[in-house]
Amino acid sequence: MSDKKRYMENSEFLKDKRERKPRTEHQAVEQPQYSEARDINWEERTRSAKPTFRKESKPRREGRSEEAKRVGEENIVYGLRPVIEAVQTDKQIEKLYVRKGAEGGLMAELKDLCYRSRIRYQEVPVEKLDRLTRGNHQGVVAVIAPIAYVELEDILDRIPEDEKALIVVFDGVTDVRNFGAIARSAECAGAHGLICPLKNSAPVNADAIRSSAGALTRIPVHRAGSIRNTLKTLSQQGMQIVAATEKTDTLLFDADLTKPTVIVMGNEEVGISKEVLKLCDCKAAIPMVGAIESLNVSAAAAIMLFESVRQRYCK
């Protein structure tokens, strides 16, 4: 045996290496001991952990069609030039929406035209315009009224001399079906006109006309910039202002509706506003027997109107 081989066998390093046990994968990592408590904790952690999912937003196409359906797609005009032409040709503008911060020559021309034509416009975010139309609106969308609105003087002039005035005023009725149903009852009861505010009122669209069974195309409708000022004018014309409200002890049947009368109907949720209620000469409540404390505004309006008919014609 050579000296080199004998040295290798007697080497302490090689001796220790030969005595070492081969390292396996299972021996490389010490396995933790199982315990029942640890297992219970693991189950609680996995049971309490809730997976998180990303909330999917609705497609913009659906939002647009829903908004346009509510307003009435057939009554929408968009784009700077088409809207300017609509104003210049004296079309009845129901609502006019302008993008916030919109500038430019045509936009300035449109705003100046609205000022001279006494047409109010509302500045809204661009998302509002996108929901109304899929077209290139250029920052402006107009809703054309399907009926021809009249001035307050026109309603008063149309009242026959041998009849006592009967007018219905909407103070914040926002549902188009309620608006149409009240118009239908008013026309059937022989009312001489309807008055609604420019803001916070249901739009007179195709749904409202269908709900009115066509009454909105027959009865005059006036849009007032201020309901309070309009009521003051009607009061100066010798008409009594009657509020349909449950906040009174006077029953409807005790009110004298044979006089020239303006019936005020309030919002579906909060009723007649306090400012308008102060201007009313009479507050009339419909007697309620059941457990439910109030009627739908269109049903209440029908009762008020036909109590007037009963007092005037059913003697």
C-alpha positions as CSV (number, residue, x, y, z in Angstrom):
1,M,0.0,0.0,0.0
2,S,1.4,3.3,-1.0
3,D,2.1,6.0,1.5
4,K,-0.6,8.2,-0.1
5,K,-3.3,5.6,0.2
6,R,-2.4,4.8,3.8
7,Y,-2.5,8.5,4.6
8,M,-6.0,8.9,3.1
9,E,-7.4,6.0,5.2
10,N,-5.9,7.3,8.4
11,S,-7.0,10.9,7.8
12,E,-9.4,12.2,10.5
13,F,-11.4,14.1,7.9
14,L,-12.2,11.1,5.9
15,K,-12.8,9.0,9.0
16,D,-15.5,11.5,10.2
17,K,-17.0,11.6,6.7
18,R,-17.2,7.8,6.5
19,E,-18.9,7.6,9.9
20,R,-21.5,10.2,8.9
21,K,-24.9,8.9,8.0
22,P,-26.2,9.8,4.5
23,R,-28.4,12.9,4.6
24,T,-31.9,12.4,3.2
25,E,-34.7,14.8,2.4
26,H,-36.7,13.6,5.4
27,Q,-33.8,14.2,7.8
28,A,-33.0,17.6,6.3
29,V,-36.1,19.3,7.9
30,E,-37.3,18.3,11.3
31,Q,-41.0,17.5,11.2
32,P,-43.1,19.3,13.9
33,Q,-44.9,17.1,16.3
34,Y,-48.7,16.9,15.9
35,S,-50.8,18.3,18.6
36,E,-54.6,18.5,18.9
37,A,-54.5,22.1,20.1
38,R,-52.5,23.1,17.0
39,D,-54.9,21.3,14.7
40,I,-57.9,23.1,16.3
41,N,-56.2,26.4,15.9
42,W,-55.6,25.7,12.2
43,E,-59.2,24.8,11.7
44,E,-60.4,28.0,13.3
45,R,-58.0,30.1,11.2
46,T,-59.1,28.5,8.0
47,R,-62.8,28.7,8.9
48,S,-62.6,32.4,9.8
49,A,-60.6,33.4,6.7
50,K,-63.1,34.7,4.2
51,P,-62.1,34.8,0.5
52,T,-62.2,38.2,-1.0
53,F,-63.7,38.7,-4.4
54,R,-63.4,41.8,-6.6
55,K,-66.7,43.4,-7.0
56,E,-67.7,43.6,-10.6
57,S,-69.1,46.9,-11.7
58,K,-72.1,47.0,-13.9
59,P,-71.5,47.6,-17.6
60,R,-71.8,51.3,-18.5
61,R,-74.1,50.2,-21.4
62,E,-76.8,49.0,-18.9
63,G,-76.6,52.2,-16.8
64,R,-76.9,54.3,-19.9
65,S,-80.0,52.5,-21.2
66,E,-81.7,52.6,-17.8
67,E,-81.2,56.3,-17.4
68,A,-82.3,57.0,-21.0
69,K,-85.3,54.9,-20.6
70,R,-86.4,56.8,-17.5
71,V,-86.1,60.1,-19.3
72,G,-87.3,58.9,-22.7
73,E,-84.8,58.2,-25.5
74,E,-87.0,59.6,-28.1
75,N,-87.0,63.0,-26.4
76,I,-83.2,63.3,-26.1
77,V,-81.1,65.8,-28.2
78,Y,-77.4,65.9,-27.7
79,G,-74.4,67.7,-29.3
80,L,-73.8,71.5,-29.3
81,R,-75.1,72.3,-32.7
82,P,-78.3,70.2,-32.4
83,V,-79.1,71.6,-29.0
84,I,-78.5,75.2,-30.1
85,E,-80.9,74.6,-33.1
86,A,-83.5,73.1,-30.7
87,V,-83.4,76.2,-28.6
88,Q,-83.5,78.6,-31.6
89,T,-86.5,76.8,-33.0
90,D,-88.4,77.3,-29.8
91,K,-88.7,73.7,-28.9
92,Q,-90.0,73.0,-25.4
93,I,-86.9,72.1,-23.4
94,E,-87.8,69.9,-20.4
95,K,-84.2,69.8,-19.0
96,L,-80.8,70.9,-20.2
97,Y,-77.7,69.3,-18.8
98,V,-74.2,70.9,-19.4
99,R,-70.9,69.2,-18.4
100,K,-69.2,70.9,-15.4
101,G,-66.3,73.2,-16.5
102,A,-67.3,73.0,-20.2
103,E,-65.8,75.8,-22.2
104,G,-65.4,76.9,-25.8
105,G,-67.1,79.2,-28.3
106,L,-70.1,77.1,-29.1
107,M,-70.7,76.4,-25.4
108,A,-70.6,80.1,-24.6
109,E,-73.0,80.7,-27.4
110,L,-75.4,78.1,-26.0
111,K,-75.3,79.5,-22.5
112,D,-75.9,83.0,-23.8
113,L,-78.8,81.7,-25.9
114,C,-80.3,80.0,-22.8
115,Y,-80.0,83.2,-20.8
116,R,-81.8,85.2,-23.5
117,S,-84.5,82.5,-23.9
118,R,-84.9,82.1,-20.1
119,I,-84.0,78.4,-20.3
120,R,-82.3,77.1,-17.2
121,Y,-79.5,74.5,-17.5
122,Q,-77.9,72.3,-14.9
123,E,-74.2,71.6,-14.7
124,V,-73.5,67.9,-14.1
125,P,-70.6,65.5,-14.2
126,V,-69.8,63.9,-17.5
127,E,-71.0,60.5,-16.2
128,K,-74.5,61.8,-16.1
129,L,-74.3,62.7,-19.7
130,D,-72.8,59.3,-20.6
131,R,-75.8,57.6,-18.9
132,L,-78.3,59.6,-21.0
133,T,-76.8,58.9,-24.4
134,R,-74.2,56.7,-26.1
135,G,-73.5,59.3,-28.7
136,N,-70.9,62.1,-28.8
137,H,-72.8,64.6,-26.7
138,Q,-69.9,67.2,-26.6
139,G,-70.8,68.1,-23.1
140,V,-74.5,68.9,-23.5
141,V,-77.7,66.9,-23.5
142,A,-81.2,68.4,-23.8
143,V,-84.5,66.6,-23.0
144,I,-87.3,67.8,-25.3
145,A,-90.8,68.0,-23.7
146,P,-93.4,65.8,-25.4
147,I,-96.1,68.4,-24.6
148,A,-96.4,72.1,-25.1
149,Y,-96.2,73.9,-21.7
150,V,-98.2,77.1,-21.2
151,E,-97.9,80.2,-19.2
152,L,-99.8,80.8,-16.0
153,E,-101.9,83.5,-17.7
154,D,-102.9,81.0,-20.4
155,I,-104.4,78.7,-17.8
156,L,-106.3,81.6,-16.1
157,D,-107.6,82.9,-19.4
158,R,-109.0,79.5,-20.4
159,I,-111.2,79.2,-17.4
160,P,-114.9,79.7,-18.5
161,E,-116.7,82.6,-16.9
162,D,-119.5,80.4,-15.6
163,E,-117.1,78.0,-13.9
164,K,-115.1,78.2,-10.6
165,A,-111.4,77.6,-11.0
166,L,-109.9,74.3,-10.1
167,I,-106.2,73.9,-10.4
168,V,-103.8,71.2,-9.1
169,V,-100.3,72.2,-8.0
170,F,-97.5,69.6,-7.6
171,D,-95.1,70.3,-4.8
172,G,-92.3,67.8,-5.4
173,V,-94.2,64.8,-6.9
174,T,-91.2,62.9,-8.5
175,D,-92.7,59.6,-9.7
176,V,-93.8,59.8,-13.3
177,R,-96.7,57.3,-12.8
178,N,-98.1,59.3,-9.9
179,F,-97.8,62.4,-12.0
180,G,-99.7,60.8,-14.9
181,A,-102.3,59.3,-12.6
182,I,-103.0,62.7,-11.0
183,A,-103.2,64.3,-14.4
184,R,-105.8,61.7,-15.4
185,S,-107.9,62.3,-12.3
186,A,-107.6,66.1,-12.7
187,E,-108.8,65.9,-16.3
188,C,-111.7,63.7,-15.4
189,A,-112.7,66.0,-12.6
190,G,-112.8,69.0,-14.9
191,A,-109.7,70.7,-13.5
192,H,-108.5,73.7,-15.5
193,G,-104.8,73.2,-15.3
194,L,-101.7,71.6,-13.6
195,I,-98.7,73.5,-12.2
196,C,-95.4,71.8,-11.5
197,P,-92.0,73.2,-10.5
198,L,-89.0,73.3,-12.9
199,K,-86.9,71.4,-10.4
200,N,-87.6,68.4,-8.2
201,S,-90.5,67.2,-10.3
202,A,-91.3,64.2,-12.3
203,P,-90.5,64.6,-16.0
204,V,-93.4,64.7,-18.4
205,N,-92.2,61.8,-20.6
206,A,-93.8,59.0,-22.5
207,D,-94.4,57.0,-19.3
208,A,-96.2,59.9,-17.7
209,I,-98.4,60.4,-20.7
210,R,-99.3,56.7,-20.8
211,S,-100.1,56.7,-17.1
212,S,-102.4,59.7,-17.7
213,A,-104.2,57.9,-20.5
214,G,-103.5,60.9,-22.7
215,A,-104.8,63.5,-20.2
216,L,-101.4,65.3,-20.3
217,T,-102.0,66.1,-23.9
218,R,-105.4,67.6,-23.1
219,I,-105.0,69.5,-19.8
220,P,-102.8,72.7,-19.8
221,V,-99.6,72.3,-17.8
222,H,-97.4,75.1,-16.5
223,R,-93.9,74.8,-15.2
224,A,-93.2,77.4,-12.5
225,G,-89.8,78.6,-11.5
226,S,-91.1,79.2,-7.9
227,I,-94.1,77.4,-6.6
228,R,-94.4,79.9,-3.7
229,N,-94.5,82.9,-6.0
230,T,-97.1,81.1,-8.2
231,L,-99.3,80.4,-5.2
232,K,-99.0,84.0,-4.1
233,T,-100.2,85.1,-7.6
234,L,-103.1,82.7,-7.6
235,S,-104.1,83.9,-4.1
236,Q,-104.1,87.4,-5.4
237,Q,-106.5,86.3,-8.1
238,G,-109.0,85.3,-5.5
239,M,-108.4,81.6,-5.2
240,Q,-108.1,79.7,-2.0
241,I,-105.1,77.4,-1.5
242,V,-106.0,74.0,-0.1
243,A,-103.3,71.7,1.1
244,A,-103.8,67.9,1.1
245,T,-102.1,66.9,4.3
246,E,-102.7,64.7,7.4
247,K,-101.1,67.4,9.6
248,T,-104.5,69.0,10.5
249,D,-107.7,68.3,12.4
250,T,-109.9,69.7,9.6
251,L,-111.4,66.9,7.5
252,L,-111.7,67.2,3.7
253,F,-115.5,67.0,3.9
254,D,-115.6,70.2,6.1
255,A,-113.6,72.3,3.6
256,D,-115.5,74.4,1.2
257,L,-114.3,73.4,-2.3
258,T,-117.0,75.2,-4.2
259,K,-114.9,78.4,-4.2
260,P,-112.2,78.9,-6.8
261,T,-109.7,76.4,-5.5
262,V,-106.0,75.4,-5.9
263,I,-105.3,71.9,-4.5
264,V,-101.7,71.3,-3.5
265,M,-100.3,67.8,-3.5
266,G,-96.9,67.1,-1.9
267,N,-94.0,64.8,-2.3
268,E,-94.5,61.0,-2.0
269,E,-92.2,60.8,1.1
270,V,-92.2,64.1,3.0
271,G,-95.5,65.6,1.8
272,I,-95.9,69.4,1.3
273,S,-92.9,71.5,2.2
274,K,-93.1,73.8,5.2
275,E,-92.6,76.9,3.1
276,V,-95.5,76.0,0.8
277,L,-97.7,74.8,3.7
278,K,-97.5,78.3,5.3
279,L,-99.0,79.8,2.2
280,C,-102.1,77.6,2.2
281,D,-105.4,79.0,3.4
282,C,-106.9,75.7,4.3
283,K,-105.4,72.3,5.3
284,A,-107.6,69.3,4.6
285,A,-107.1,65.7,5.8
286,I,-108.6,62.6,4.3
287,P,-110.2,60.5,7.1
288,M,-108.3,57.3,7.6
289,V,-109.9,54.2,9.3
290,G,-107.3,51.5,8.7
291,A,-103.9,50.9,10.3
292,I,-101.9,52.4,7.4
293,E,-101.6,56.2,8.0
294,S,-101.4,57.5,4.5
295,L,-102.5,57.0,0.9
296,N,-100.5,57.0,-2.3
297,V,-100.4,60.6,-3.5
298,S,-102.3,59.8,-6.7
299,A,-105.1,58.2,-4.8
300,A,-105.2,61.1,-2.3
301,A,-105.4,63.6,-5.3
302,A,-108.3,61.7,-6.8
303,I,-110.2,61.8,-3.5
304,M,-109.6,65.6,-3.2
305,L,-110.6,66.3,-6.7
306,F,-113.8,64.3,-6.7
307,E,-114.9,65.7,-3.3
308,S,-114.7,69.1,-5.2
309,V,-116.9,67.6,-7.9
310,R,-119.4,66.3,-5.4
311,Q,-119.7,69.7,-3.7
312,R,-120.0,71.6,-6.9
313,Y,-122.3,69.4,-9.0
314,C,-124.0,66.8,-6.8
315,K,-126.4,68.9,-4.9
